[in-house]
Every structure is written in structure tokens, then in C-alpha cells.
Amino acid sequence: MSLKYFSNAHLKIMAILFMVIDHIAFVLLSNTDKLYLMMRLIGRLSFPIFAFLIAEGFFYTKNVKKYITRLSIFALLSEIPYDLVFNQTWFEIRSQNVFLTLLLGLIAIRIFDKYRNQDIYLSYISLILFVFLSMLLRTDYNFAAILMIFIFYYFRGHFLKISINIILINTLLVILSLNTGNSFEFIQIIQLFAVLSLFFIYFYNHKKGYQMKYLFYIFYPVHLLILYFIELNM
């Protein structure tokens, strides 16, 4: 009897729930509240699952160009809601929504995959360029996001190698955050809890599950707008 319980749809729903819990805490709760820390901890599980789903989507999609186009459109549509919620302005160049992060990661593995059997050096150079581009654009998780998506792509089917690298990246994120010169905050440490997302990914069964192709695309900007209007009326 297979222990692989979670379909693509299951993982997508879980990642969305973890994300919403994180955003509710960030927007509506005080960072001194114990519930705030617990909800932010749960929220750390979200992005690695989204990164995994992007890598899986790359392998399963029938048309990568359409996949890239969808992410591009919703990256544009989500930027104003994102900035309203997280930057209290209509547009802020210093941070970008998660769709742009996922878009850059998808393009990075697409280019790497295209050239890896022709010119491996060109493949790695392109990957490095996307890592730096994510840092330049200040996307969510920036360099770590691109690397996580790449790890799920490159080590697909090798769970131990994936786990080791995901742990290393999230540990690096914590180390870097502790060396920025800012005062210590527990939220910096709980980034390590992102590795618990590997538990859910381990039980992935490679099945599509429920048909919900546009659920995350539509839900992301809508839930941000809802949070923005709730915050306005508090």
C-alpha cells in the first residue's frame, strides 16, 4: 500500500493555506503576540512547496511558454495588491511579489535545461545570472528562491539530496539575516522551520488531483486585496 498521500492539488492547497496564515499574522497581528510567531512559523512551510510545484510544473506542462506567460501576467496583476499590503503604497520598487520570484525560477530552470546537454558552462552561467537578477529586483526570497526551485528541478527523484540542499539554503538565509546588523528577532530563526515542508513533499504521489489550474493565480492577488481592506478598517 502506497504511503504517497498528497497530489499536486493537495500540496497547492496546503501551500496556499500556509501562505494565508503567514500573511494574516504579518498584516493584522502585533509582532509581540505569541500567536504572531506561531503563525509566521507555519508560514515558513509555504514557499518551499511552491518552489517544488514550479519545478514539477516544468516537467509536466505541455507548453512552458504558456506557463511562463501565465506567471508573467499574474506577476503584473499582483504587484499593486502586494505593495498596498506590504509597503502601504501603490508601487514600491524595493520588493516584488512572489509571482515574479516563481517566474524567474521557472525561466532559470528552462534555460538551464535547454543548454545543459549542449554547454554546461552556459547553463550554470545563466543560473548565476538569474540568482543575481532576483537579488537586484529584490524578489521574495531572492537568491534562495531561485536556488530552491533549481534544487527541486536538478535533484528530482533524489529526496535525500534535495533535503540536504534545502536545509543548507535555509540555514544560509538565517545566517545572513543575523549578520545584517539588525537587532535579533526570533522571526529570523524560525526560517529554519521551512525545512519541515519536506515532510509534505516526501508524500507527493505525482498525481494531479483536483482540477484547480488557476486557483493560486487568482487567489493570490484577491486575498491580498481582502487583507488590505480589512487592515484599512481596523
Backbone torsions as a table, in degrees:
resi	resn	phi	psi	omega
1	MET	NA	127.5	-176.2
2	SER	-72.2	140.2	176.2
3	LEU	-97.4	7.5	-178.6
4	LYS	-85.9	95.5	-170.7
5	TYR	-88.6	-31.1	-164.6
6	PHE	-99.7	124.1	175.2
7	SER	-84.8	175.9	175.2
8	ASN	-56.6	-42.7	-179.8
9	ALA	-63.9	-41.2	178.3
10	HIS	-60.0	-47.3	-179.5
11	LEU	-62.9	-39.0	-179.7
12	LYS	-64.0	-43.4	179.3
13	ILE	-64.3	-43.0	179.0
14	MET	-62.5	-44.5	180.0
15	ALA	-61.7	-40.8	178.3
16	ILE	-64.0	-44.1	179.5
17	LEU	-62.8	-44.6	178.3
18	PHE	-61.1	-41.1	179.5
19	MET	-63.3	-45.7	-178.9
20	VAL	-63.3	-41.8	177.8
21	ILE	-59.1	-43.5	178.9
22	ASP	-63.5	-45.2	-177.7
23	HIS	-68.5	-37.2	177.2
24	ILE	-60.8	-44.7	179.6
25	ALA	-63.2	-45.8	-176.9
26	PHE	-63.0	-41.1	-173.4
27	VAL	-86.4	-39.6	-167.7
28	LEU	-108.4	-13.7	-176.7
29	LEU	-112.3	157.9	175.1
30	SER	-78.4	141.9	-179.1
31	ASN	-73.8	0.1	174.5
32	THR	-96.0	-5.0	-178.3
33	ASP	-80.5	135.5	178.6
34	LYS	-62.2	-36.0	178.3
35	LEU	-63.4	-35.3	178.0
36	TYR	-57.6	-49.9	-178.2
37	LEU	-63.6	-40.5	179.5
38	MET	-64.2	-42.9	-179.3
39	MET	-69.5	-37.2	176.6
40	ARG	-66.4	-35.3	176.2
41	LEU	-60.4	-48.5	178.3
42	ILE	-60.2	-38.0	-179.8
43	GLY	-62.2	-24.7	179.8
44	ARG	-63.8	-19.5	-178.1
45	LEU	-76.7	-15.0	-170.7
46	SER	-69.9	-56.3	-169.6
47	PHE	-63.0	-42.8	178.4
48	PRO	-57.6	-33.4	177.9
49	ILE	-68.9	-42.2	176.3
50	PHE	-61.9	-40.0	178.0
51	ALA	-61.6	-42.7	177.5
52	PHE	-61.8	-43.2	-178.5
53	LEU	-67.1	-32.2	175.3
54	ILE	-64.6	-45.3	179.1
55	ALA	-63.1	-43.3	178.1
56	GLU	-65.0	-40.6	178.7
57	GLY	-59.9	-36.5	178.0
58	PHE	-60.0	-41.8	-178.4
59	PHE	-74.2	-30.6	-173.8
60	TYR	-96.5	-21.1	-176.1
61	THR	-65.7	146.2	177.6
62	LYS	-86.0	-17.6	-177.0
63	ASN	-146.9	99.1	-177.3
64	VAL	-63.7	-35.6	-179.0
65	LYS	-62.1	-41.4	177.6
66	LYS	-67.0	-36.7	177.3
67	TYR	-60.8	-46.6	178.2
68	ILE	-63.1	-40.6	179.8
69	THR	-63.2	-43.3	178.9
70	ARG	-59.8	-46.9	180.0
71	LEU	-63.4	-37.6	179.5
72	SER	-64.2	-45.7	-179.2
73	ILE	-61.0	-46.4	-176.9
74	PHE	-77.6	-21.2	171.6
75	ALA	-64.5	-40.8	178.0
76	LEU	-68.8	-45.3	-177.9
77	LEU	-66.1	-26.8	-174.5
78	SER	-91.0	-10.8	-172.2
79	GLU	-66.4	-43.4	179.3
80	ILE	-65.3	-49.3	175.9
81	PRO	-56.8	-40.4	179.6
82	TYR	-61.8	-47.5	-178.5
83	ASP	-67.7	-35.6	177.5
84	LEU	-62.0	-41.4	-176.5
85	VAL	-77.2	-48.6	-170.5
86	PHE	-96.9	-17.5	-178.9
87	ASN	-124.7	-0.5	178.3
88	GLN	54.1	36.6	176.6
89	THR	-152.1	165.5	-178.5
90	TRP	-72.5	-29.8	-179.8
91	PHE	-152.9	130.1	179.7
92	GLU	-136.1	117.7	-175.1
93	ILE	-74.2	-17.3	-172.6
94	ARG	-82.0	-4.0	174.4
95	SER	-154.8	147.1	-174.5
96	GLN	-127.5	156.5	-177.5
97	ASN	-73.4	165.8	-171.3
98	VAL	-66.9	-24.1	178.4
99	PHE	-62.4	-37.1	177.7
100	LEU	-66.7	-38.4	176.1
101	THR	-58.5	-50.7	-178.9
102	LEU	-65.4	-36.3	178.3
103	LEU	-62.2	-48.4	179.6
104	LEU	-62.3	-39.3	178.4
105	GLY	-64.3	-41.2	179.2
106	LEU	-65.2	-45.4	179.2
107	ILE	-63.6	-38.4	-179.9
108	ALA	-60.8	-47.0	-179.3
109	ILE	-74.0	-27.3	176.2
110	ARG	-64.0	-46.7	179.7
111	ILE	-68.4	-42.8	178.4
112	PHE	-58.6	-45.4	-177.9
113	ASP	-65.3	-35.2	-178.2
114	LYS	-66.5	-36.8	-173.1
115	TYR	-108.0	-3.4	-173.2
116	ARG	-62.3	-29.0	179.0
117	ASN	-94.8	-3.9	179.8
118	GLN	-107.1	-46.7	-178.0
119	ASP	-149.7	92.2	-174.4
120	ILE	-63.8	-31.7	178.6
121	TYR	-65.8	-42.3	177.6
122	LEU	-62.5	-37.7	178.6
123	SER	-60.0	-47.7	-178.4
124	TYR	-72.0	-33.6	176.1
125	ILE	-62.9	-42.8	179.2
126	SER	-64.3	-38.9	178.0
127	LEU	-62.3	-45.5	179.6
128	ILE	-61.6	-40.4	179.1
129	LEU	-61.6	-39.7	178.7
130	PHE	-70.7	-32.3	174.9
131	VAL	-61.2	-47.2	179.6
132	PHE	-68.7	-34.7	178.0
133	LEU	-63.4	-41.7	179.0
134	SER	-63.5	-34.9	177.7
135	MET	-71.6	-39.5	179.1
136	LEU	-63.7	-41.8	-178.9
137	LEU	-81.8	-10.0	-179.9
138	ARG	57.0	50.4	177.2
139	THR	-75.2	163.6	175.1
140	ASP	-55.0	128.1	179.4
141	TYR	66.3	-5.4	-177.9
142	ASN	24.8	-113.5	-172.5
143	PHE	-60.1	-36.4	-177.9
144	ALA	-64.7	-34.8	179.8
145	ALA	-64.4	-47.1	-179.8
146	ILE	-61.5	-42.5	-178.7
147	LEU	-67.8	-37.6	178.5
148	MET	-64.9	-44.7	178.0
149	ILE	-61.3	-42.1	179.0
150	PHE	-62.9	-42.4	-180.0
151	ILE	-61.1	-44.4	178.8
152	PHE	-64.9	-32.3	176.5
153	TYR	-73.8	-51.9	-170.1
154	TYR	-70.8	-38.7	-177.2
155	PHE	-102.1	23.3	-178.3
156	ARG	-53.3	128.3	-179.4
157	GLY	90.5	-3.8	179.5
158	HIS	-120.7	82.5	-170.1
159	PHE	-62.3	-37.4	-179.3
160	LEU	-63.5	-44.9	179.1
161	LYS	-64.8	-40.1	176.4
162	ILE	-60.2	-47.5	-176.4
163	SER	-61.5	-46.2	-179.1
164	ILE	-59.4	-45.4	-177.2
165	ASN	-71.1	-37.3	177.3
166	ILE	-65.8	-39.3	176.6
167	ILE	-63.0	-43.6	-180.0
168	LEU	-62.4	-43.9	-178.4
169	ILE	-64.6	-44.7	-179.3
170	ASN	-69.5	-31.6	173.6
171	THR	-65.4	-41.5	177.4
172	LEU	-61.4	-40.6	177.7
173	LEU	-59.1	-42.5	179.1
174	VAL	-65.3	-46.0	-179.6
175	ILE	-59.2	-45.5	-179.8
176	LEU	-64.1	-39.7	-179.4
177	SER	-67.5	-29.6	179.5
178	LEU	-80.5	-9.8	-178.9
179	ASN	-113.5	20.2	179.7
180	THR	-86.3	-8.5	-178.0
181	GLY	92.4	-5.9	177.9
182	ASN	-78.0	160.7	177.3
183	SER	-67.3	150.0	-177.7
184	PHE	-65.8	135.4	173.7
185	GLU	-134.1	141.0	-178.8
186	PHE	-60.4	-28.1	-179.5
187	ILE	-59.1	-26.9	178.1
188	GLN	-67.3	-38.4	-177.8
189	ILE	-73.3	-37.0	-173.8
190	ILE	-69.2	-6.3	172.7
191	GLN	-55.8	-29.4	179.2
192	LEU	-61.4	-24.3	-179.9
193	PHE	-69.4	-9.7	175.9
194	ALA	-59.4	-27.4	-177.4
195	VAL	-68.3	-18.1	178.0
196	LEU	-66.4	-17.6	176.2
197	SER	-62.0	-22.8	179.5
198	LEU	-62.9	-26.8	177.3
199	PHE	-60.1	-45.3	-179.6
200	PHE	-71.1	-38.5	-179.9
201	ILE	-66.0	-35.1	180.0
202	TYR	-58.8	-35.3	-177.1
203	PHE	-91.3	16.9	176.2
204	TYR	-68.6	133.9	-174.8
205	ASN	-106.2	8.5	177.8
206	HIS	64.3	21.5	176.3
207	LYS	-107.1	150.5	-177.5
208	LYS	-72.3	-41.1	-177.9
209	GLY	77.2	-150.0	-178.4
210	TYR	-58.0	147.2	176.7
211	GLN	-79.9	105.7	-178.3
212	MET	-145.4	50.2	-173.4
213	LYS	-54.4	-40.7	-173.7
214	TYR	-105.7	9.5	-176.8
215	LEU	-56.5	-55.1	-176.6
216	PHE	-67.7	-38.8	-178.8
217	TYR	-56.8	-46.1	-177.4
218	ILE	-80.5	-40.2	-174.6
219	PHE	-63.2	-38.7	-173.2
220	TYR	-58.5	-58.4	179.8
221	PRO	-66.4	-33.7	-178.8
222	VAL	-65.1	-45.3	-178.2
223	HIS	-67.8	-30.4	176.3
224	LEU	-66.8	-41.7	177.7
225	LEU	-63.6	-40.2	178.5
226	ILE	-61.8	-46.6	178.1
227	LEU	-61.4	-37.7	180.0
228	TYR	-63.4	-44.7	-178.6
229	PHE	-71.8	-31.8	174.7
230	ILE	-64.9	-44.8	-179.9
231	GLU	-62.7	-38.1	179.5
232	LEU	-61.0	-32.8	-174.4
233	ASN	-99.5	11.4	178.6
234	MET	-87.4	NA	NA
